[in-house]
Every structure is written in C-alpha cells, then in structure tokens.
Amino acid sequence: MSKISVKGEDIVPLYEWLTQKTLNGKEDAPVSWNFQKFMIDQKGDWVGFVEPKTDPFAEEIVKWIEGNE
C-alpha cells in the first residue's frame, strides 16, 4: 500500500473535499495530525470531523454511528 498526501500541493482529491469548505459545503477541516477522523453519512455527505486525540469510542462518535445525535 502506498502513502498519499493529505495536505499541501500534492493533496489527493478525497482529502481536498474532506478538508475544504468550498468543496464539502460544510466546514474547513485541515488535517492536523495522524488519526483525524472524518464523519461521512450513508449518502456520502460530509457530517463533521473529530480531532486526532479523540478516542474512536468517544461518546460523540458512538452516538453519531448509532444515529442518536
């Protein structure tokens, strides 16, 4: 598996969409560090992002996955 660029001049299109409000229509969310989490709904719409230090089992993430947010 090869590495991809998530910011800078060589950013891949997926991360352009994830991080730029002009493309995702919601919010700018620059990648700050490894393990930044992006939340995308079943329709493929950008819902939000969570900082890298947030535990993947944090209440906010679990509620969103379970549809209780």
PDB file of N, CA, C, O and CB in Angstrom:
ATOM      1  N   MET A   1       0.847  -1.164   0.000  1.00  0.00           N
ATOM      2  CA  MET A   1       0.000   0.000   0.000  1.00  0.00           C
ATOM      3  C   MET A   1       0.900   1.237   0.000  1.00  0.00           C
ATOM      4  O   MET A   1       1.861   1.313   0.765  1.00  0.00           O
ATOM      5  CB  MET A   1      -0.968  -0.008   1.221  1.00  0.00           C
ATOM      6  N   SER A   2       0.590   2.179  -0.841  1.00  0.00           N
ATOM      7  CA  SER A   2       1.415   3.382  -0.909  1.00  0.00           C
ATOM      8  C   SER A   2       0.808   4.517  -0.094  1.00  0.00           C
ATOM      9  O   SER A   2      -0.388   4.520   0.200  1.00  0.00           O
ATOM     10  CB  SER A   2       1.596   3.818  -2.359  1.00  0.00           C
ATOM     11  N   LYS A   3       1.640   5.467   0.259  1.00  0.00           N
ATOM     12  CA  LYS A   3       1.192   6.626   1.022  1.00  0.00           C
ATOM     13  C   LYS A   3       0.556   7.639   0.088  1.00  0.00           C
ATOM     14  O   LYS A   3       0.854   7.682  -1.105  1.00  0.00           O
ATOM     15  CB  LYS A   3       2.364   7.264   1.796  1.00  0.00           C
ATOM     16  N   ILE A   4      -0.331   8.456   0.655  1.00  0.00           N
ATOM     17  CA  ILE A   4      -0.938   9.547  -0.097  1.00  0.00           C
ATOM     18  C   ILE A   4      -0.671  10.850   0.644  1.00  0.00           C
ATOM     19  O   ILE A   4      -0.329  10.854   1.826  1.00  0.00           O
ATOM     20  CB  ILE A   4      -2.470   9.317  -0.293  1.00  0.00           C
ATOM     21  N   SER A   5      -0.832  11.941  -0.068  1.00  0.00           N
ATOM     22  CA  SER A   5      -0.647  13.248   0.544  1.00  0.00           C
ATOM     23  C   SER A   5      -2.004  13.784   0.988  1.00  0.00           C
ATOM     24  O   SER A   5      -2.944  13.844   0.196  1.00  0.00           O
ATOM     25  CB  SER A   5       0.044  14.233  -0.439  1.00  0.00           C
ATOM     26  N   VAL A   6      -2.099  14.175   2.266  1.00  0.00           N
ATOM     27  CA  VAL A   6      -3.369  14.664   2.804  1.00  0.00           C
ATOM     28  C   VAL A   6      -3.387  16.179   2.972  1.00  0.00           C
ATOM     29  O   VAL A   6      -4.382  16.745   3.425  1.00  0.00           O
ATOM     30  CB  VAL A   6      -3.653  14.003   4.134  1.00  0.00           C
ATOM     31  N   LYS A   7      -2.290  16.831   2.610  1.00  0.00           N
ATOM     32  CA  LYS A   7      -2.253  18.290   2.591  1.00  0.00           C
ATOM     33  C   LYS A   7      -1.088  18.738   1.716  1.00  0.00           C
ATOM     34  O   LYS A   7      -0.234  17.940   1.332  1.00  0.00           O
ATOM     35  CB  LYS A   7      -2.122  18.871   4.035  1.00  0.00           C
ATOM     36  N   GLY A   8      -1.076  20.019   1.414  1.00  0.00           N
ATOM     37  CA  GLY A   8      -0.005  20.548   0.581  1.00  0.00           C
ATOM     38  C   GLY A   8      -0.336  20.489  -0.898  1.00  0.00           C
ATOM     39  O   GLY A   8      -1.480  20.248  -1.285  1.00  0.00           O
ATOM     40  N   GLU A   9       0.674  20.710  -1.712  1.00  0.00           N
ATOM     41  CA  GLU A   9       0.487  20.783  -3.164  1.00  0.00           C
ATOM     42  C   GLU A   9       0.045  19.463  -3.782  1.00  0.00           C
ATOM     43  O   GLU A   9      -0.656  19.462  -4.793  1.00  0.00           O
ATOM     44  CB  GLU A   9       1.763  21.232  -3.819  1.00  0.00           C
ATOM     45  N   ASP A  10       0.439  18.350  -3.198  1.00  0.00           N
ATOM     46  CA  ASP A  10       0.134  17.028  -3.761  1.00  0.00           C
ATOM     47  C   ASP A  10      -1.085  16.368  -3.123  1.00  0.00           C
ATOM     48  O   ASP A  10      -1.265  15.157  -3.248  1.00  0.00           O
ATOM     49  CB  ASP A  10       1.328  16.120  -3.604  1.00  0.00           C
ATOM     50  N   ILE A  11      -1.920  17.144  -2.445  1.00  0.00           N
ATOM     51  CA  ILE A  11      -3.083  16.583  -1.754  1.00  0.00           C
ATOM     52  C   ILE A  11      -3.970  15.806  -2.736  1.00  0.00           C
ATOM     53  O   ILE A  11      -4.226  16.266  -3.849  1.00  0.00           O
ATOM     54  CB  ILE A  11      -3.899  17.709  -1.066  1.00  0.00           C
ATOM     55  N   VAL A  12      -4.428  14.642  -2.317  1.00  0.00           N
ATOM     56  CA  VAL A  12      -5.295  13.837  -3.178  1.00  0.00           C
ATOM     57  C   VAL A  12      -6.713  14.421  -3.155  1.00  0.00           C
ATOM     58  O   VAL A  12      -7.102  15.043  -2.166  1.00  0.00           O
ATOM     59  CB  VAL A  12      -5.304  12.341  -2.718  1.00  0.00           C
ATOM     60  N   PRO A  13      -7.489  14.232  -4.229  1.00  0.00           N
ATOM     61  CA  PRO A  13      -8.829  14.826  -4.324  1.00  0.00           C
ATOM     62  C   PRO A  13      -9.757  14.509  -3.152  1.00  0.00           C
ATOM     63  O   PRO A  13     -10.522  15.378  -2.735  1.00  0.00           O
ATOM     64  CB  PRO A  13      -9.476  14.367  -5.581  1.00  0.00           C
ATOM     65  N   LEU A  14      -9.714  13.306  -2.616  1.00  0.00           N
ATOM     66  CA  LEU A  14     -10.576  12.964  -1.482  1.00  0.00           C
ATOM     67  C   LEU A  14     -10.299  13.893  -0.306  1.00  0.00           C
ATOM     68  O   LEU A  14     -11.231  14.407   0.313  1.00  0.00           O
ATOM     69  CB  LEU A  14     -10.366  11.495  -1.063  1.00  0.00           C
ATOM     70  N   TYR A  15      -9.040  14.107   0.000  1.00  0.00           N
ATOM     71  CA  TYR A  15      -8.700  14.971   1.129  1.00  0.00           C
ATOM     72  C   TYR A  15      -8.930  16.442   0.818  1.00  0.00           C
ATOM     73  O   TYR A  15      -9.157  17.236   1.731  1.00  0.00           O
ATOM     74  CB  TYR A  15      -7.257  14.756   1.531  1.00  0.00           C
ATOM     75  N   GLU A  16      -8.877  16.816  -0.446  1.00  0.00           N
ATOM     76  CA  GLU A  16      -9.283  18.185  -0.800  1.00  0.00           C
ATOM     77  C   GLU A  16     -10.735  18.381  -0.397  1.00  0.00           C
ATOM     78  O   GLU A  16     -11.083  19.382   0.229  1.00  0.00           O
ATOM     79  CB  GLU A  16      -9.091  18.462  -2.332  1.00  0.00           C
ATOM     80  N   TRP A  17     -11.581  17.420  -0.756  1.00  0.00           N
ATOM     81  CA  TRP A  17     -13.015  17.503  -0.440  1.00  0.00           C
ATOM     82  C   TRP A  17     -13.246  17.457   1.069  1.00  0.00           C
ATOM     83  O   TRP A  17     -14.046  18.231   1.595  1.00  0.00           O
ATOM     84  CB  TRP A  17     -13.785  16.357  -1.127  1.00  0.00           C
ATOM     85  N   LEU A  18     -12.560  16.565   1.762  1.00  0.00           N
ATOM     86  CA  LEU A  18     -12.745  16.432   3.209  1.00  0.00           C
ATOM     87  C   LEU A  18     -12.339  17.691   3.970  1.00  0.00           C
ATOM     88  O   LEU A  18     -12.936  18.008   4.999  1.00  0.00           O
ATOM     89  CB  LEU A  18     -11.949  15.251   3.723  1.00  0.00           C
ATOM     90  N   THR A  19     -11.344  18.404   3.484  1.00  0.00           N
ATOM     91  CA  THR A  19     -10.762  19.498   4.260  1.00  0.00           C
ATOM     92  C   THR A  19     -11.155  20.900   3.813  1.00  0.00           C
ATOM     93  O   THR A  19     -10.830  21.866   4.502  1.00  0.00           O
ATOM     94  CB  THR A  19      -9.300  19.387   4.216  1.00  0.00           C
ATOM     95  N   GLN A  20     -11.843  21.044   2.684  1.00  0.00           N
ATOM     96  CA  GLN A  20     -12.135  22.381   2.165  1.00  0.00           C
ATOM     97  C   GLN A  20     -13.633  22.659   2.096  1.00  0.00           C
ATOM     98  O   GLN A  20     -14.378  21.948   1.423  1.00  0.00           O
ATOM     99  CB  GLN A  20     -11.521  22.548   0.788  1.00  0.00           C
ATOM    100  N   LYS A  21     -14.061  23.701   2.800  1.00  0.00           N
ATOM    101  CA  LYS A  21     -15.473  24.091   2.830  1.00  0.00           C
ATOM    102  C   LYS A  21     -16.008  24.385   1.432  1.00  0.00           C
ATOM    103  O   LYS A  21     -17.169  24.098   1.139  1.00  0.00           O
ATOM    104  CB  LYS A  21     -15.662  25.312   3.722  1.00  0.00           C
ATOM    105  N   THR A  22     -15.177  24.949   0.578  1.00  0.00           N
ATOM    106  CA  THR A  22     -15.629  25.268  -0.779  1.00  0.00           C
ATOM    107  C   THR A  22     -16.014  24.014  -1.554  1.00  0.00           C
ATOM    108  O   THR A  22     -16.776  24.096  -2.518  1.00  0.00           O
ATOM    109  CB  THR A  22     -14.543  26.027  -1.533  1.00  0.00           C
ATOM    110  N   LEU A  23     -15.506  22.866  -1.152  1.00  0.00           N
ATOM    111  CA  LEU A  23     -15.827  21.610  -1.833  1.00  0.00           C
ATOM    112  C   LEU A  23     -16.846  20.769  -1.075  1.00  0.00           C
ATOM    113  O   LEU A  23     -17.748  20.198  -1.689  1.00  0.00           O
ATOM    114  CB  LEU A  23     -14.569  20.805  -2.040  1.00  0.00           C
ATOM    115  N   ASN A  24     -16.720  20.681   0.262  1.00  0.00           N
ATOM    116  CA  ASN A  24     -17.649  19.837   1.027  1.00  0.00           C
ATOM    117  C   ASN A  24     -18.907  20.583   1.444  1.00  0.00           C
ATOM    118  O   ASN A  24     -19.879  19.966   1.878  1.00  0.00           O
ATOM    119  CB  ASN A  24     -16.959  19.289   2.258  1.00  0.00           C
ATOM    120  N   GLY A  25     -18.896  21.908   1.316  1.00  0.00           N
ATOM    121  CA  GLY A  25     -20.077  22.707   1.615  1.00  0.00           C
ATOM    122  C   GLY A  25     -20.394  22.881   3.086  1.00  0.00           C
ATOM    123  O   GLY A  25     -21.434  23.447   3.424  1.00  0.00           O
ATOM    124  N   LYS A  26     -19.539  22.418   3.961  1.00  0.00           N
ATOM    125  CA  LYS A  26     -19.835  22.457   5.399  1.00  0.00           C
ATOM    126  C   LYS A  26     -18.812  23.243   6.205  1.00  0.00           C
ATOM    127  O   LYS A  26     -19.163  24.212   6.878  1.00  0.00           O
ATOM    128  CB  LYS A  26     -19.917  21.058   5.939  1.00  0.00           C
ATOM    129  N   GLU A  27     -17.551  22.835   6.143  1.00  0.00           N
ATOM    130  CA  GLU A  27     -16.558  23.404   7.052  1.00  0.00           C
ATOM    131  C   GLU A  27     -15.143  23.118   6.558  1.00  0.00           C
ATOM    132  O   GLU A  27     -14.887  22.074   5.958  1.00  0.00           O
ATOM    133  CB  GLU A  27     -16.746  22.848   8.472  1.00  0.00           C
ATOM    134  N   ASP A  28     -14.230  24.050   6.814  1.00  0.00           N
ATOM    135  CA  ASP A  28     -12.817  23.775   6.595  1.00  0.00           C
ATOM    136  C   ASP A  28     -12.338  22.891   7.739  1.00  0.00           C
ATOM    137  O   ASP A  28     -12.642  23.156   8.902  1.00  0.00           O
ATOM    138  CB  ASP A  28     -11.977  25.100   6.504  1.00  0.00           C
ATOM    139  N   ALA A  29     -11.598  21.850   7.414  1.00  0.00           N
ATOM    140  CA  ALA A  29     -11.121  20.914   8.437  1.00  0.00           C
ATOM    141  C   ALA A  29      -9.726  20.426   8.073  1.00  0.00           C
ATOM    142  O   ALA A  29      -9.544  19.259   7.726  1.00  0.00           O
ATOM    143  CB  ALA A  29     -12.094  19.713   8.589  1.00  0.00           C
ATOM    144  N   PRO A  30      -8.737  21.318   8.152  1.00  0.00           N
ATOM    145  CA  PRO A  30      -7.384  20.899   7.783  1.00  0.00           C
ATOM    146  C   PRO A  30      -6.890  19.751   8.658  1.00  0.00           C
ATOM    147  O   PRO A  30      -7.172  19.704   9.855  1.00  0.00           O
ATOM    148  CB  PRO A  30      -6.422  22.078   7.884  1.00  0.00           C
ATOM    149  N   VAL A  31      -6.162  18.842   8.056  1.00  0.00           N
ATOM    150  CA  VAL A  31      -5.608  17.711   8.796  1.00  0.00           C
ATOM    151  C   VAL A  31      -4.527  18.248   9.728  1.00  0.00           C
ATOM    152  O   VAL A  31      -3.574  18.894   9.291  1.00  0.00           O
ATOM    153  CB  VAL A  31      -5.031  16.612   7.826  1.00  0.00           C
ATOM    154  N   SER A  32      -4.694  17.971  11.013  1.00  0.00           N
ATOM    155  CA  SER A  32      -3.736  18.479  11.990  1.00  0.00           C
ATOM    156  C   SER A  32      -2.708  17.428  12.415  1.00  0.00           C
ATOM    157  O   SER A  32      -1.604  17.776  12.835  1.00  0.00           O
ATOM    158  CB  SER A  32      -4.472  18.986  13.206  1.00  0.00           C
ATOM    159  N   TRP A  33      -3.064  16.150  12.307  1.00  0.00           N
ATOM    160  CA  TRP A  33      -2.154  15.081  12.720  1.00  0.00           C
ATOM    161  C   TRP A  33      -2.738  13.744  12.285  1.00  0.00           C
ATOM    162  O   TRP A  33      -3.858  13.683  11.777  1.00  0.00           O
ATOM    163  CB  TRP A  33      -1.915  15.106  14.263  1.00  0.00           C
ATOM    164  N   ASN A  34      -1.975  12.677  12.484  1.00  0.00           N
ATOM    165  CA  ASN A  34      -2.468  11.332  12.164  1.00  0.00           C
ATOM    166  C   ASN A  34      -3.744  11.027  12.945  1.00  0.00           C
ATOM    167  O   ASN A  34      -3.947  11.546  14.043  1.00  0.00           O
ATOM    168  CB  ASN A  34      -1.390  10.271  12.473  1.00  0.00           C
ATOM    169  N   PHE A  35      -4.566  10.218  12.395  1.00  0.00           N
ATOM    170  CA  PHE A  35      -5.784   9.712  13.032  1.00  0.00           C
ATOM    171  C   PHE A  35      -6.892  10.748  13.185  1.00  0.00           C
ATOM    172  O   PHE A  35      -7.783  10.578  14.018  1.00  0.00           O
ATOM    173  CB  PHE A  35      -5.445   9.166  14.374  1.00  0.00           C
ATOM    174  N   GLN A  36      -6.852  11.817  12.396  1.00  0.00           N
ATOM    175  CA  GLN A  36      -8.002  12.723  12.367  1.00  0.00           C
ATOM    176  C   GLN A  36      -9.151  11.938  11.749  1.00  0.00           C
ATOM    177  O   GLN A  36      -8.967  11.219  10.768  1.00  0.00           O
ATOM    178  CB  GLN A  36      -7.696  14.058  11.552  1.00  0.00           C
ATOM    179  N   LYS A  37     -10.328  12.081  12.328  1.00  0.00           N
ATOM    180  CA  LYS A  37     -11.473  11.284  11.892  1.00  0.00           C
ATOM    181  C   LYS A  37     -12.489  12.168  11.179  1.00  0.00           C
ATOM    182  O   LYS A  37     -12.856  13.230  11.682  1.00  0.00           O
ATOM    183  CB  LYS A  37     -12.129  10.572  13.092  1.00  0.00           C
ATOM    184  N   PHE A  38     -12.940  11.732  10.013  1.00  0.00           N
ATOM    185  CA  PHE A  38     -13.971  12.440   9.269  1.00  0.00           C
ATOM    186  C   PHE A  38     -15.233  11.594   9.285  1.00  0.00           C
ATOM    187  O   PHE A  38     -15.182  10.378   9.099  1.00  0.00           O
ATOM    188  CB  PHE A  38     -13.515  12.743   7.810  1.00  0.00           C
ATOM    189  N   MET A  39     -16.363  12.245   9.509  1.00  0.00           N
ATOM    190  CA  MET A  39     -17.637  11.528   9.559  1.00  0.00           C
ATOM    191  C   MET A  39     -18.418  11.835   8.282  1.00  0.00           C
ATOM    192  O   MET A  39     -18.697  12.990   7.961  1.00  0.00           O
ATOM    193  CB  MET A  39     -18.462  11.927  10.832  1.00  0.00           C
ATOM    194  N   ILE A  40     -18.756  10.779   7.577  1.00  0.00           N
ATOM    195  CA  ILE A  40     -19.488  10.864   6.318  1.00  0.00           C
ATOM    196  C   ILE A  40     -20.744  10.025   6.478  1.00  0.00           C
ATOM    197  O   ILE A  40     -20.673   8.890   6.950  1.00  0.00           O
ATOM    198  CB  ILE A  40     -18.617  10.375   5.096  1.00  0.00           C
ATOM    199  N   ASP A  41     -21.903  10.572   6.089  1.00  0.00           N
ATOM    200  CA  ASP A  41     -23.135   9.805   6.275  1.00  0.00           C
ATOM    201  C   ASP A  41     -23.345   8.790   5.155  1.00  0.00           C
ATOM    202  O   ASP A  41     -22.529   8.680   4.241  1.00  0.00           O
ATOM    203  CB  ASP A  41     -24.331  10.744   6.350  1.00  0.00           C
ATOM    204  N   GLN A  42     -24.442   8.055   5.239  1.00  0.00           N
ATOM    205  CA  GLN A  42     -24.723   6.985   4.273  1.00  0.00           C
ATOM    206  C   GLN A  42     -24.939   7.505   2.862  1.00  0.00           C
ATOM    207  O   GLN A  42     -24.813   6.749   1.899  1.00  0.00           O
ATOM    208  CB  GLN A  42     -25.937   6.206   4.708  1.00  0.00           C
ATOM    209  N   LYS A  43     -25.263   8.780   2.729  1.00  0.00           N
ATOM    210  CA  LYS A  43     -25.457   9.389   1.411  1.00  0.00           C
ATOM    211  C   LYS A  43     -24.148   9.915   0.831  1.00  0.00           C
ATOM    212  O   LYS A  43     -24.103  10.360  -0.316  1.00  0.00           O
ATOM    213  CB  LYS A  43     -26.474  10.522   1.500  1.00  0.00           C
ATOM    214  N   GLY A  44     -23.096   9.863   1.622  1.00  0.00           N
ATOM    215  CA  GLY A  44     -21.804  10.370   1.181  1.00  0.00           C
ATOM    216  C   GLY A  44     -21.601  11.836   1.491  1.00  0.00           C
ATOM    217  O   GLY A  44     -20.671  12.456   0.976  1.00  0.00           O
ATOM    218  N   ASP A  45     -22.466  12.404   2.331  1.00  0.00           N
ATOM    219  CA  ASP A  45     -22.344  13.810   2.705  1.00  0.00           C
ATOM    220  C   ASP A  45     -21.406  13.965   3.895  1.00  0.00           C
ATOM    221  O   ASP A  45     -21.372  13.128   4.796  1.00  0.00           O
ATOM    222  CB  ASP A  45     -23.722  14.404   3.031  1.00  0.00           C
ATOM    223  N   TRP A  46     -20.657  15.042   3.875  1.00  0.00           N
ATOM    224  CA  TRP A  46     -19.735  15.380   4.959  1.00  0.00           C
ATOM    225  C   TRP A  46     -20.541  15.812   6.164  1.00  0.00           C
ATOM    226  O   TRP A  46     -21.374  16.714   6.063  1.00  0.00           O
ATOM    227  CB  TRP A  46     -18.740  16.495   4.531  1.00  0.00           C
ATOM    228  N   VAL A  47     -20.308  15.184   7.299  1.00  0.00           N
ATOM    229  CA  VAL A  47     -21.056  15.491   8.518  1.00  0.00           C
ATOM    230  C   VAL A  47     -20.191  16.269   9.503  1.00  0.00           C
ATOM    231  O   VAL A  47     -20.663  17.221  10.123  1.00  0.00           O
ATOM    232  CB  VAL A  47     -21.571  14.202   9.172  1.00  0.00           C
ATOM    233  N   GLY A  48     -18.946  15.877   9.649  1.00  0.00           N
ATOM    234  CA  GLY A  48     -18.071  16.551  10.592  1.00  0.00           C
ATOM    235  C   GLY A  48     -16.727  15.867  10.685  1.00  0.00           C
ATOM    236  O   GLY A  48     -16.420  14.928   9.950  1.00  0.00           O
ATOM    237  N   PHE A  49     -15.938  16.370  11.613  1.00  0.00           N
ATOM    238  CA  PHE A  49     -14.638  15.750  11.849  1.00  0.00           C
ATOM    239  C   PHE A  49     -14.331  15.797  13.334  1.00  0.00           C
ATOM    240  O   PHE A  49     -14.901  16.593  14.080  1.00  0.00           O
ATOM    241  CB  PHE A  49     -13.522  16.454  11.033  1.00  0.00           C
ATOM    242  N   VAL A  50     -13.423  14.935  13.745  1.00  0.00           N
ATOM    243  CA  VAL A  50     -13.035  14.833  15.144  1.00  0.00           C
ATOM    244  C   VAL A  50     -11.509  14.885  15.194  1.00  0.00           C
ATOM    245  O   VAL A  50     -10.822  14.269  14.379  1.00  0.00           O
ATOM    246  CB  VAL A  50     -13.594  13.514  15.808  1.00  0.00           C
ATOM    247  N   GLU A  51     -11.008  15.620  16.149  1.00  0.00           N
ATOM    248  CA  GLU A  51      -9.559  15.779  16.295  1.00  0.00           C
ATOM    249  C   GLU A  51      -8.867  14.439  16.552  1.00  0.00           C
ATOM    250  O   GLU A  51      -9.472  13.515  17.096  1.00  0.00           O
ATOM    251  CB  GLU A  51      -9.249  16.752  17.435  1.00  0.00           C
ATOM    252  N   PRO A  52      -7.596  14.340  16.158  1.00  0.00           N
ATOM    253  CA  PRO A  52      -6.855  13.084  16.289  1.00  0.00           C
ATOM    254  C   PRO A  52      -6.795  12.508  17.700  1.00  0.00           C
ATOM    255  O   PRO A  52      -6.796  11.288  17.866  1.00  0.00           O
ATOM    256  CB  PRO A  52      -5.479  13.286  15.806  1.00  0.00           C
ATOM    257  N   LYS A  53      -6.744  13.358  18.708  1.00  0.00           N
ATOM    258  CA  LYS A  53      -6.613  12.858  20.082  1.00  0.00           C
ATOM    259  C   LYS A  53      -7.911  12.270  20.628  1.00  0.00           C
ATOM    260  O   LYS A  53      -7.905  11.639  21.685  1.00  0.00           O
ATOM    261  CB  LYS A  53      -6.148  13.972  20.991  1.00  0.00           C
ATOM    262  N   THR A  54      -9.011  12.468  19.931  1.00  0.00           N
ATOM    263  CA  THR A  54     -10.297  11.942  20.385  1.00  0.00           C
ATOM    264  C   THR A  54     -10.320  10.428  20.231  1.00  0.00           C
ATOM    265  O   THR A  54      -9.998   9.896  19.169  1.00  0.00           O
ATOM    266  CB  THR A  54     -11.463  12.585  19.599  1.00  0.00           C
ATOM    267  N   ASP A  55     -10.699   9.752  21.282  1.00  0.00           N
ATOM    268  CA  ASP A  55     -10.798   8.294  21.271  1.00  0.00           C
ATOM    269  C   ASP A  55     -11.856   7.874  20.250  1.00  0.00           C
ATOM    270  O   ASP A  55     -12.929   8.476  20.202  1.00  0.00           O
ATOM    271  CB  ASP A  55     -11.146   7.744  22.692  1.00  0.00           C
ATOM    272  N   PRO A  56     -11.577   6.858  19.437  1.00  0.00           N
ATOM    273  CA  PRO A  56     -12.562   6.401  18.456  1.00  0.00           C
ATOM    274  C   PRO A  56     -13.872   5.930  19.089  1.00  0.00           C
ATOM    275  O   PRO A  56     -14.899   5.850  18.416  1.00  0.00           O
ATOM    276  CB  PRO A  56     -11.976   5.283  17.635  1.00  0.00           C
ATOM    277  N   PHE A  57     -13.829   5.621  20.382  1.00  0.00           N
ATOM    278  CA  PHE A  57     -15.033   5.182  21.082  1.00  0.00           C
ATOM    279  C   PHE A  57     -15.638   6.293  21.931  1.00  0.00           C
ATOM    280  O   PHE A  57     -16.441   6.029  22.827  1.00  0.00           O
ATOM    281  CB  PHE A  57     -14.719   3.984  21.955  1.00  0.00           C
ATOM    282  N   ALA A  58     -15.255   7.527  21.651  1.00  0.00           N
ATOM    283  CA  ALA A  58     -15.806   8.675  22.378  1.00  0.00           C
ATOM    284  C   ALA A  58     -17.312   8.742  22.157  1.00  0.00           C
ATOM    285  O   ALA A  58     -17.820   8.346  21.108  1.00  0.00           O
ATOM    286  CB  ALA A  58     -15.128  10.000  21.923  1.00  0.00           C
ATOM    287  N   GLU A  59     -18.007   9.247  23.157  1.00  0.00           N
ATOM    288  CA  GLU A  59     -19.472   9.304  23.124  1.00  0.00           C
ATOM    289  C   GLU A  59     -19.997   9.994  21.866  1.00  0.00           C
ATOM    290  O   GLU A  59     -20.961   9.526  21.260  1.00  0.00           O
ATOM    291  CB  GLU A  59     -19.992  10.028  24.356  1.00  0.00           C
ATOM    292  N   GLU A  60     -19.376  11.091  21.472  1.00  0.00           N
ATOM    293  CA  GLU A  60     -19.843  11.833  20.295  1.00  0.00           C
ATOM    294  C   GLU A  60     -19.784  10.980  19.021  1.00  0.00           C
ATOM    295  O   GLU A  60     -20.681  11.057  18.181  1.00  0.00           O
ATOM    296  CB  GLU A  60     -19.003  13.103  20.109  1.00  0.00           C
ATOM    297  N   ILE A  61     -18.741  10.175  18.879  1.00  0.00           N
ATOM    298  CA  ILE A  61     -18.604   9.319  17.698  1.00  0.00           C
ATOM    299  C   ILE A  61     -19.582   8.155  17.766  1.00  0.00           C
ATOM    300  O   ILE A  61     -20.252   7.851  16.780  1.00  0.00           O
ATOM    301  CB  ILE A  61     -17.163   8.795  17.572  1.00  0.00           C
ATOM    302  N   VAL A  62     -19.667   7.512  18.903  1.00  0.00           N
ATOM    303  CA  VAL A  62     -20.572   6.369  19.065  1.00  0.00           C
ATOM    304  C   VAL A  62     -22.017   6.794  18.822  1.00  0.00           C
ATOM    305  O   VAL A  62     -22.757   6.095  18.130  1.00  0.00           O
ATOM    306  CB  VAL A  62     -20.426   5.753  20.474  1.00  0.00           C
ATOM    307  N   LYS A  63     -22.428   7.931  19.383  1.00  0.00           N
ATOM    308  CA  LYS A  63     -23.800   8.416  19.177  1.00  0.00           C
ATOM    309  C   LYS A  63     -24.070   8.672  17.704  1.00  0.00           C
ATOM    310  O   LYS A  63     -25.140   8.334  17.197  1.00  0.00           O
ATOM    311  CB  LYS A  63     -24.047   9.700  19.985  1.00  0.00           C
ATOM    312  N   TRP A  64     -23.105   9.267  17.018  1.00  0.00           N
ATOM    313  CA  TRP A  64     -23.294   9.545  15.595  1.00  0.00           C
ATOM    314  C   TRP A  64     -23.440   8.241  14.805  1.00  0.00           C
ATOM    315  O   TRP A  64     -24.322   8.127  13.954  1.00  0.00           O
ATOM    316  CB  TRP A  64     -22.113  10.372  15.047  1.00  0.00           C
ATOM    317  N   ILE A  65     -22.587   7.271  15.080  1.00  0.00           N
ATOM    318  CA  ILE A  65     -22.645   5.986  14.378  1.00  0.00           C
ATOM    319  C   ILE A  65     -23.975   5.284  14.640  1.00  0.00           C
ATOM    320  O   ILE A  65     -24.568   4.697  13.735  1.00  0.00           O
ATOM    321  CB  ILE A  65     -21.476   5.084  14.809  1.00  0.00           C
ATOM    322  N   GLU A  66     -24.430   5.350  15.878  1.00  0.00           N
ATOM    323  CA  GLU A  66     -25.685   4.687  16.237  1.00  0.00           C
ATOM    324  C   GLU A  66     -26.912   5.485  15.813  1.00  0.00           C
ATOM    325  O   GLU A  66     -28.040   5.012  15.949  1.00  0.00           O
ATOM    326  CB  GLU A  66     -25.731   4.446  17.730  1.00  0.00           C
ATOM    327  N   GLY A  67     -26.697   6.690  15.301  1.00  0.00           N
ATOM    328  CA  GLY A  67     -27.818   7.507  14.840  1.00  0.00           C
ATOM    329  C   GLY A  67     -28.559   8.225  15.943  1.00  0.00           C
ATOM    330  O   GLY A  67     -29.724   8.586  15.774  1.00  0.00           O
ATOM    331  N   ASN A  68     -27.903   8.440  17.074  1.00  0.00           N
ATOM    332  CA  ASN A  68     -28.550   9.085  18.213  1.00  0.00           C
ATOM    333  C   ASN A  68     -28.120  10.530  18.404  1.00  0.00           C
ATOM    334  O   ASN A  68     -28.338  11.101  19.472  1.00  0.00           O
ATOM    335  CB  ASN A  68     -28.262   8.312  19.464  1.00  0.00           C
ATOM    336  N   GLU A  69     -27.520  11.123  17.400  1.00  0.00           N
ATOM    337  CA  GLU A  69     -27.068  12.505  17.556  1.00  0.00           C
ATOM    338  C   GLU A  69     -28.024  13.442  16.889  1.00  0.00           C
ATOM    339  O   GLU A  69     -27.816  14.655  16.910  1.00  0.00           O
ATOM    340  CB  GLU A  69     -25.671  12.693  16.989  1.00  0.00           C
TER     341      GLU A  69
END
